[in-house]
Amino acid sequence: MSHPATAVASTDAPSRSAEQRLVARIRDDAEAIDVAHKLAAELARDASERDRERRLPWAELERYVRSGLWGITVPKEYGGAGVSNVTLAQVTAIIAEADGSLGQIPQNHFYAVEIIRVNGSEAQKRFYFDRVLQGDRFGNALAEIGTKNSAERKTRLTKDGADYRINGRKFYATGALYANWVPTSAIGDDGVQQLALVPRDAAGLTIVDDWSGFGQRTTGSGSAIFDNVRVPADAVLGFQASFDRPTTVGPLAQILHAAIDLGIARAAYNDLIRFVSTRSRPWIDSGVECAGDDPLTIREVGDLTVQLHAAEALVDRAGLKVDLAAANPTADTVAAASIAVAEARVLTNNVSLAAGSKLFELAGTQSTLAENNLDRHWRNARTHTLHDPVRWKYHAIGNYYLNDKKPPRHGAI
């Protein structure tokens, strides 16, 4: 590969080089889970303040990378832990529970690693997997606004001698602000969508921190502008090819989204339990001294607990299905994985929103005070669950079981 290693380039980023970074090498699934729990305890401490102030988590991301968790999906034959998708989802949920934004930022990183695993050449795998294990981060520049639907792309990849040039504008570029590499989807001269792995500091690439969503405030999901950006030919690989044949690229992307919602739901649930147990007052007709003894409150907590545990079980089940499809990617196994993930996404979508809302209903008016910042859980859930409509997941699930119709392969199911 012809690319030099690049460092994050931003006026808000601490100056650091790849040579200064010491990244742990995680060996297996059990270690990944253990490291995630320890890191989450650190990340949770200032999560509310980061959200309130929209303080970009440069230092926290650096600790996250140095932990080795960003390299856990690199296959074992390339030096990584090659963890299962069950473990990947669990790690993602653990971090998202600590901080919903930090849980989302590496989603596109793992997505890019999967595309390289599925579609990359041997040289691309060796080069980029090594960079990941040394601490490089992938962002993304996939989605666009102002198109007729979420799948349409106007960004163009045109031949320029032996190499290419990219021109276009992206939005929802989660992680690009913090990245070393910006995987960019663009339409080639032949009309086929490709993925170009663009260095973050490439001439002509501008990352604009213009994300103003009311939730997931520190994900850096703003704009990426490409003005005649040069891309070497060996930095381009198939993107549409990930869906023209059965692969786990789509199910992997979706199970990560489910895990993020699950983590946000857990955070809201935990704050609900804490607030009701320590600060809320019982309703006057309950006849009890403590809010936690209110029988109607107990019933509502029981219902929410069942929803949360059901969502956790479906995420684990979906991870197993994705693992089976990754080991044997056929039309049937990938369809089964996609449907299992869709089922998990329905429940994680619903319970994350329910937990964020039920928190206030059961905790009472005190919980709405600005100094508590408890609304961040609902804001995060409502923002993140808009990635793709859950109503179409119900349709895909019903059509699969009722009519034996496989879901479409496009990454959003």
Secondary structure by P-SEA (a helix, b strand, c coil): ccccccccccccccccccccbbbbbbccaaaaaaaaaaaaaaaacaaaaaaaaccccaaaaaaaaaacccccccccccccccccaaaaaaaaaaaaaacccccccaaaaaaaaaaaaccccaaaaaaaaaaaaabbbbbbccccccccccccccbbbbbccccbbbbbccccccccccccccbbbbbccccbbbbbbcccccccbbbbcccccccccccccbbbbbcbbbbccccccccccccccccaaaaaaaaaaaaaaaaaaaaaaaaaaaaaacccccccccccccccccaaaaaaaaaaaaaaaaaaaaaaaaaaaaaaaaacccaaaaaaaaaaaaaaaaaaaaaaaaaaaaaaaaacccccccccccaaaaaaaaaaaccccaaaaaaaaaaaaaccccccccccc
